Amino acid sequence: MATIPSQACLCTPSILLEGYAVKGAFHENIGELRLYVTGPSTAKSAIVFIYDAYGYSDQILLAADFLSELSGALIIVPDVLSDAAIPPKYESVDKVPEEEKQALLGKFMGKINGFQDFPGQILSSTEEWRASWPSIEKWGIFGLCFGGKVVALMSRKDTPYLVSGQAHPSFIADEDPKLITIPHICLASKDEDPEKIANYKTALGERGYVDTFPENIHGWMGTKADLVDSQKRESFDKGYHQVSDFFRKYL
């Protein structure tokens, strides 16, 4: 299993987006994980959205709201990293003093823990979410960066999800696409290994959709998104339209 985070994720400068007025709400008392939830509470479908290494950045919250608007689904963003998320204020981890950098990465990688804990935690939480939103009949799961790895692991045999997807994936292992058993969309940036992305396309075949955005950086659909630049915002929007269109086929 790949255990090294994307250097593009850690070193690409962030574009701080501050003051975004969220359309959803945070929940502290539904299961063991804090949640950001957005979209209609009476929806028939839900998408679990696993954020990137930077946690609840404004770009992530905006993306969740946008995906809900496009898909009509309830979007649930669990705080899987909690205080181990890298604060979005850090423009680039490479520019942080070495001691502080090691502390940040040590905490993050310690929480990752070889991805041993996330699948079980999310599976048990999904059952709690089913009880909280009984109208939901169909579930999907989507992730960014390290969250894409979580999604790949959650897309294997006996998954409760009907469809899954990821954008600018990280921690990619050769076996990941081969073990996915449900329809899956993978959107890559110019920074991912083309061979690994090609493996996704080959392994997924007709049940998958794979596309590369050659002009965009790792993180263009997450915390690294520049939503002020019109061309980069257009790519952000295009990515989420593709995700929504794909998920709506199955939810």
C-alpha positions as CSV (number, residue, x, y, z in Angstrom):
1,M,0.0,0.0,0.0
2,A,1.3,3.5,-0.9
3,T,2.1,5.4,2.3
4,I,3.7,8.6,1.0
5,P,1.5,11.7,0.6
6,S,1.5,13.7,-2.6
7,Q,4.3,16.2,-2.6
8,A,2.1,18.4,-4.9
9,C,-0.5,18.4,-2.1
10,L,2.0,19.4,0.6
11,C,4.0,21.9,-1.4
12,T,1.6,23.6,-3.8
13,P,0.8,27.1,-2.4
14,S,-2.7,27.4,-1.1
15,I,-5.1,30.1,-2.1
16,L,-6.8,31.3,1.1
17,L,-10.6,31.8,0.7
18,E,-12.0,33.4,3.8
19,G,-15.4,34.4,4.8
20,Y,-17.5,31.9,2.8
21,A,-21.0,31.8,4.1
22,V,-21.9,28.1,4.3
23,K,-25.3,26.9,3.2
24,G,-25.3,23.8,5.5
25,A,-24.7,23.2,9.2
26,F,-22.2,21.5,11.5
27,H,-23.4,18.7,13.7
28,E,-21.6,17.6,16.8
29,N,-24.0,15.0,18.1
30,I,-24.6,12.5,15.3
31,G,-22.3,9.6,15.9
32,E,-18.6,9.8,16.9
33,L,-17.6,12.2,14.1
34,R,-18.3,15.9,13.7
35,L,-20.1,16.5,10.5
36,Y,-20.7,19.3,8.0
37,V,-24.1,18.5,6.3
38,T,-25.6,20.4,3.4
39,G,-28.5,19.8,1.1
40,P,-32.2,18.8,1.5
41,S,-32.8,16.7,4.6
42,T,-35.6,14.8,2.7
43,A,-33.3,13.8,-0.2
44,K,-33.5,10.2,-1.4
45,S,-29.7,10.0,-2.0
46,A,-26.6,11.0,0.0
47,I,-22.9,11.5,-0.8
48,V,-20.3,11.1,1.9
49,F,-17.6,13.6,1.0
50,I,-14.1,12.9,2.4
51,Y,-12.1,16.1,2.4
52,D,-8.4,16.6,1.6
53,A,-5.5,16.9,4.1
54,Y,-6.5,20.4,5.1
55,G,-9.9,19.6,6.7
56,Y,-12.8,22.0,6.7
57,S,-11.3,24.8,4.5
58,D,-13.7,27.3,3.0
59,Q,-13.0,25.7,-0.4
60,I,-14.1,22.3,0.9
61,L,-17.3,23.7,2.4
62,L,-18.1,25.6,-0.8
63,A,-17.4,22.4,-2.8
64,A,-19.8,20.4,-0.7
65,D,-22.5,23.0,-1.1
66,F,-21.9,23.1,-4.8
67,L,-22.0,19.3,-5.2
68,S,-25.3,19.2,-3.3
69,E,-26.8,21.9,-5.6
70,L,-25.7,20.0,-8.7
71,S,-26.7,16.5,-7.6
72,G,-29.7,17.2,-5.4
73,A,-28.1,14.9,-2.8
74,L,-27.5,15.4,0.8
75,I,-23.8,15.8,1.3
76,I,-22.2,14.6,4.5
77,V,-18.6,15.7,5.2
78,P,-17.2,13.8,8.3
79,D,-14.3,15.3,10.2
80,V,-12.2,12.2,9.8
81,L,-8.9,14.0,10.6
82,S,-10.1,16.3,13.4
83,D,-7.1,18.2,14.8
84,A,-4.7,16.2,12.7
85,A,-5.7,18.1,9.5
86,I,-3.1,20.5,8.3
87,P,-4.4,24.1,8.9
88,P,-5.3,25.8,5.6
89,K,-3.4,28.9,6.7
90,Y,-0.1,27.1,5.8
91,E,0.5,28.3,2.3
92,S,3.0,25.5,1.7
93,V,4.3,22.9,4.1
94,D,7.7,23.3,2.5
95,K,7.8,26.9,3.7
96,V,7.2,26.0,7.3
97,P,10.2,25.8,9.7
98,E,11.5,22.3,9.8
99,E,10.5,21.5,13.4
100,E,7.0,22.8,12.9
101,K,6.8,20.9,9.5
102,Q,7.8,17.6,11.1
103,A,5.2,18.2,13.9
104,L,2.4,18.9,11.4
105,L,3.3,15.9,9.1
106,G,3.9,13.6,12.1
107,K,0.4,14.3,13.4
108,F,-1.2,14.0,10.0
109,M,0.6,10.7,9.2
110,G,-0.1,9.3,12.6
111,K,-3.8,9.9,12.1
112,I,-3.6,8.3,8.6
113,N,-2.0,5.2,10.3
114,G,-1.7,3.3,7.0
115,F,-5.4,3.8,6.4
116,Q,-6.2,1.0,8.8
117,D,-8.9,2.8,10.8
118,F,-10.9,4.9,8.3
119,P,-13.0,2.1,6.6
120,G,-14.4,0.7,9.8
121,Q,-15.0,4.1,11.2
122,I,-16.9,5.3,8.2
123,L,-18.9,2.1,7.8
124,S,-20.1,2.2,11.4
125,S,-20.8,6.0,11.0
126,T,-22.8,5.3,7.9
127,E,-25.2,3.2,9.9
128,E,-25.7,6.1,12.3
129,W,-26.3,8.5,9.5
130,R,-28.9,6.1,8.0
131,A,-30.8,6.4,11.3
132,S,-30.5,10.2,11.3
133,W,-31.7,10.6,7.7
134,P,-34.2,7.7,7.1
135,S,-35.3,9.1,3.8
136,I,-31.9,8.3,2.2
137,E,-32.2,5.2,0.0
138,K,-29.0,5.3,-2.0
139,W,-25.5,6.2,-0.8
140,G,-22.3,7.3,-2.7
141,I,-18.9,8.3,-1.5
142,F,-16.4,10.9,-2.9
143,G,-13.0,12.0,-1.8
144,L,-10.1,14.4,-2.5
145,C,-6.4,13.8,-2.2
146,F,-5.9,11.4,0.8
147,G,-9.7,11.2,0.9
148,G,-9.6,9.6,-2.5
149,K,-7.5,6.8,-1.0
150,V,-10.1,6.3,1.7
151,V,-12.8,6.2,-1.0
152,A,-10.9,3.6,-3.0
153,L,-10.7,1.4,0.1
154,M,-14.4,1.9,0.7
155,S,-15.3,0.8,-2.9
156,R,-14.3,-2.8,-2.5
157,K,-16.3,-6.0,-2.2
158,D,-19.4,-5.7,0.1
159,T,-19.4,-1.9,0.2
160,P,-22.7,-0.3,1.1
161,Y,-22.1,2.4,-1.5
162,L,-23.5,2.3,-5.0
163,V,-21.1,4.7,-6.6
164,S,-17.8,6.3,-5.7
165,G,-15.2,8.8,-7.0
166,Q,-12.1,10.8,-6.3
167,A,-10.3,13.8,-7.6
168,H,-6.5,14.5,-7.6
169,P,-5.9,11.2,-5.7
170,S,-3.0,10.6,-3.4
171,F,-1.4,7.5,-1.8
172,I,-2.2,5.5,-4.9
173,A,-1.4,1.8,-4.7
174,D,-1.3,-0.5,-7.7
175,E,-4.1,-2.7,-6.3
176,D,-6.5,0.2,-5.6
177,P,-8.3,0.3,-9.0
178,K,-8.3,-3.5,-9.4
179,L,-10.2,-4.0,-6.2
180,I,-12.9,-1.4,-6.9
181,T,-16.3,-3.2,-7.5
182,I,-18.7,-0.3,-8.0
183,P,-19.0,2.5,-10.7
184,H,-16.1,4.9,-10.0
185,I,-15.0,8.3,-11.4
186,C,-11.4,9.4,-11.1
187,L,-10.3,13.0,-12.0
188,A,-6.6,13.6,-12.1
189,S,-4.5,16.8,-12.3
190,K,-1.2,17.4,-14.1
191,D,0.7,16.4,-10.9
192,E,-0.4,12.7,-10.6
193,D,1.6,9.9,-12.1
194,P,0.1,9.3,-15.5
195,E,0.8,5.6,-15.4
196,K,-1.2,5.2,-12.2
197,I,-4.1,7.1,-13.7
198,A,-3.9,4.9,-16.8
199,N,-4.1,1.9,-14.5
200,Y,-7.4,3.3,-13.2
201,K,-8.8,3.6,-16.7
202,T,-7.8,0.1,-17.6
203,A,-9.0,-1.6,-14.4
204,L,-12.3,0.3,-14.2
205,G,-13.3,-0.3,-17.8
206,E,-16.9,0.5,-18.7
207,R,-18.0,1.0,-15.1
208,G,-15.6,3.9,-14.7
209,Y,-14.9,7.4,-15.9
210,V,-11.3,8.7,-15.9
211,D,-10.2,12.1,-17.0
212,T,-7.1,14.3,-16.6
213,F,-7.1,18.1,-16.3
214,P,-3.7,18.8,-17.7
215,E,-3.7,22.5,-16.9
216,N,-4.7,22.1,-13.3
217,I,-2.7,21.5,-10.1
218,H,-3.2,18.8,-7.5
219,G,-5.9,20.2,-5.3
220,W,-7.8,22.2,-7.9
221,M,-11.1,20.8,-6.6
222,G,-10.2,21.1,-2.9
223,T,-8.3,23.4,-0.6
224,K,-5.8,24.5,-3.3
225,A,-8.6,25.7,-5.5
226,D,-8.2,29.3,-6.8
227,L,-11.8,30.4,-7.1
228,V,-10.9,34.0,-8.0
229,D,-9.2,33.2,-11.3
230,S,-12.0,32.7,-13.8
231,Q,-10.2,29.9,-15.8
232,K,-9.4,27.9,-12.6
233,R,-12.9,28.4,-11.3
234,E,-14.2,27.1,-14.6
235,S,-12.1,23.9,-14.1
236,F,-13.3,23.6,-10.5
237,D,-16.9,23.9,-11.8
238,K,-16.3,21.4,-14.6
239,G,-14.9,18.8,-12.2
240,Y,-17.9,18.9,-9.9
241,H,-20.3,18.8,-12.9
242,Q,-18.6,15.7,-14.0
243,V,-18.8,14.1,-10.6
244,S,-22.5,15.1,-10.2
245,D,-23.4,13.8,-13.6
246,F,-21.6,10.5,-12.9
247,F,-23.2,10.0,-9.5
248,R,-26.7,10.8,-10.7
249,K,-26.6,7.8,-13.0
250,Y,-26.5,5.6,-9.9
251,L,-28.2,7.5,-7.1
